[in-house]
Amino acid sequence: MKQHENLKRLVLFLNSENIVLTSCQVSQLEFYLQQLISFGSSHRIISKNDIDHIIDKHFLSSFYFVKKIIPVIGTGDNLIDLGSGAGFPGILLSIFFKDHKVVLVESIRKKTLFLKRISKKLNLKCEVIDKRIEDYQLECDTLFRVVTARALASIDDLLLLAGPFLKNAELHTVKGKNYKEEIVNFNKIKKIQADAFSQQWLEYSDYLNDKVYVTINT
């Protein structure tokens, strides 16, 4: 019950940040949250320690992706989330950007089954790819506007994984404040921007305190 109260509080906070959810989207979040609580730990979809922090850790940071993507997404643009895991931020992106195709790439079978179940139950316009990112690189012919990745790899490794999807796209990720230490070859990067989280978001959850939001163009 506490988690659902936390979700109501999050929805109010997001509204104050001009991220407005419809009643249908809130209901979708409630279902997703309940599934995470019911099956997340027992099926090892998320860690046992994270069950009590789904809202203030996973949902909150995922919606910051939403906040940063809103200004750059256009009609017909596609998004891809690499290493989707339990669906952060991929599922939440699909819920919010309901008219856009969102591709979720995840190689762990039990997690892809979970993602497919959520997508089907919520009638989301997302595609779950049950493959390694390197394998999907070889067959993907979709153009993307935004590539997201959360807690997946170092920036250098992330650029290798995301490279084929970045022809016309920006890479969005969350990193520690020492993110530059993860970059050896700056020649691959055309532009990199690291934004500190605003005070309102930091006050909401200390999970974001030592992190920055990184956007990369190659």
C-alpha positions in Angstrom: 0.0 0.0 0.0 2.9 2.4 0.8 4.3 2.0 -2.7 0.9 3.0 -4.2 0.7 6.0 -2.0 4.3 6.9 -3.2 3.1 6.6 -6.8 0.3 9.1 -6.1 2.9 11.5 -4.6 5.1 11.0 -7.7 2.3 11.8 -10.1 1.6 15.1 -8.3 5.4 15.9 -8.4 5.6 15.1 -12.1 2.6 17.3 -12.7 4.4 20.2 -11.1 7.3 19.5 -13.5 5.0 19.7 -16.5 5.0 15.9 -17.0 1.2 15.4 -17.1 -0.2 11.9 -17.0 -3.7 10.9 -18.1 -5.8 8.8 -15.8 -5.2 5.8 -18.2 -1.4 6.3 -17.9 -1.7 6.4 -14.1 -3.7 3.2 -14.1 -1.0 1.6 -16.3 1.7 2.7 -13.9 -0.3 1.2 -11.0 -0.6 -2.2 -12.8 3.1 -2.1 -13.7 4.0 -1.3 -10.1 1.9 -4.1 -8.7 3.5 -6.6 -11.1 7.0 -5.4 -10.0 6.0 -5.9 -6.4 4.4 -9.3 -7.0 7.0 -10.8 -9.3 10.0 -8.6 -9.3 11.9 -10.1 -6.4 10.7 -13.7 -6.5 11.5 -14.0 -10.3 14.7 -11.9 -9.9 13.4 -9.2 -12.2 14.7 -6.6 -9.8 16.8 -7.1 -6.7 15.2 -7.8 -3.4 16.7 -4.6 -2.0 15.0 -2.5 -4.6 11.4 -3.6 -4.0 10.9 -0.8 -1.5 12.5 1.8 -3.8 10.7 1.2 -7.1 9.2 4.7 -7.0 11.9 6.9 -5.6 14.7 5.1 -7.5 13.5 3.5 -10.7 10.3 5.4 -11.6 11.7 8.8 -10.7 14.9 8.5 -12.7 13.0 7.0 -15.6 10.7 10.0 -15.7 13.7 12.3 -15.9 14.4 10.6 -19.2 10.9 11.5 -20.2 11.5 15.1 -19.1 14.6 15.4 -21.3 13.2 13.6 -24.3 10.0 15.6 -24.5 11.7 18.6 -26.2 13.5 16.5 -28.8 10.9 13.9 -29.8 8.8 14.6 -32.9 5.8 12.9 -34.6 6.8 9.5 -35.9 10.1 9.4 -34.0 11.2 6.0 -32.6 13.0 5.3 -29.4 15.2 2.4 -28.3 16.1 1.4 -24.8 19.2 -0.8 -24.4 19.5 -3.3 -21.6 15.9 -2.7 -20.5 16.0 -5.1 -17.5 12.7 -4.7 -15.6 11.7 -1.9 -17.9 13.5 1.2 -16.6 13.2 3.5 -18.5 11.8 1.6 -21.5 8.3 0.6 -20.1 7.8 4.1 -18.7 8.8 5.7 -22.0 6.3 3.5 -23.8 3.6 4.5 -21.3 4.2 8.2 -21.6 5.1 8.4 -25.4 2.1 6.2 -26.2 2.0 7.1 -29.9 5.7 6.3 -30.5 7.3 3.0 -31.2 9.7 2.1 -28.3 12.1 -0.9 -28.8 13.3 -2.6 -25.6 16.4 -4.8 -26.0 17.1 -7.3 -23.3 19.0 -10.6 -23.4 17.9 -12.2 -20.2 14.9 -14.5 -21.0 13.0 -14.1 -17.7 13.1 -10.4 -18.0 12.0 -10.3 -21.6 9.0 -12.5 -20.7 8.1 -10.1 -18.0 8.5 -7.1 -20.4 6.3 -8.8 -23.0 3.7 -9.6 -20.4 3.6 -6.0 -19.3 3.4 -4.7 -22.8 0.6 -7.0 -23.7 -1.5 -6.4 -20.6 -1.1 -2.6 -21.0 -1.5 -2.7 -24.8 1.7 -0.7 -25.3 3.2 0.3 -28.6 6.6 -1.2 -27.8 8.6 -4.1 -29.2 10.6 -6.4 -26.9 13.7 -7.8 -28.4 14.9 -11.0 -26.7 18.5 -10.8 -27.9 21.9 -9.4 -27.1 22.4 -5.9 -28.2 25.3 -6.9 -30.4 23.1 -9.4 -32.3 20.3 -6.9 -32.7 22.7 -4.5 -34.2 23.1 -6.8 -37.2 19.4 -7.0 -38.1 17.9 -3.7 -37.0 16.9 -1.4 -39.9 14.8 1.1 -37.8 15.9 4.7 -37.5 15.7 6.1 -33.9 15.6 9.7 -32.6 16.6 8.8 -29.0 18.7 5.9 -27.6 18.4 5.3 -23.9 20.4 3.2 -21.5 20.3 3.2 -17.7 23.0 1.5 -15.6 24.2 -0.6 -18.5 27.9 0.0 -19.2 30.7 2.6 -19.2 30.4 5.4 -21.7 33.1 3.9 -24.0 31.4 0.5 -24.0 28.0 2.1 -24.3 29.0 4.0 -27.4 30.1 0.6 -29.0 26.7 -0.9 -28.1 24.7 2.1 -29.2 26.8 3.1 -32.2 24.7 1.5 -35.0 21.5 3.1 -33.6 23.0 6.6 -33.4 22.9 7.6 -37.1 20.3 10.2 -36.4 19.9 9.8 -32.7 21.0 11.2 -29.3 22.2 8.9 -26.6 20.7 9.6 -23.2 22.0 8.0 -20.0 22.5 8.6 -16.3 26.0 8.6 -14.9 28.0 9.4 -11.8 29.6 12.9 -11.7 33.0 11.3 -12.6 31.6 10.2 -16.0 34.5 11.7 -17.9 36.7 9.0 -16.4 34.7 6.4 -18.5 35.8 8.0 -21.8 39.1 7.2 -23.4 38.4 8.2 -27.0 36.7 11.6 -27.2 37.1 11.6 -31.0 33.9 9.5 -31.3 31.9 12.2 -29.6 30.6 15.2 -31.4 28.9 16.7 -28.4 28.5 15.7 -24.8 26.4 17.5 -22.2 26.0 16.6 -18.6 23.1 18.2 -16.7 22.9 18.3 -12.9 19.5 17.3 -11.6 17.4 20.3 -10.4 16.9 20.9 -6.7 13.3 19.7 -6.8 14.3 16.3 -8.1 17.2 16.0 -5.6 14.8 16.9 -2.8 12.4 14.2 -4.0 15.0 11.4 -3.7 18.6 11.2 -2.6 19.2 8.5 -5.2 20.0 11.2 -7.8 22.4 13.2 -5.5 25.6 11.9 -7.0 24.4 11.6 -10.6 24.2 13.6 -13.8 22.1 13.2 -16.9 24.3 12.8 -19.9 23.4 13.4 -23.5 25.8 12.4 -26.3 25.8 13.1 -30.1 28.4 11.1 -32.1 
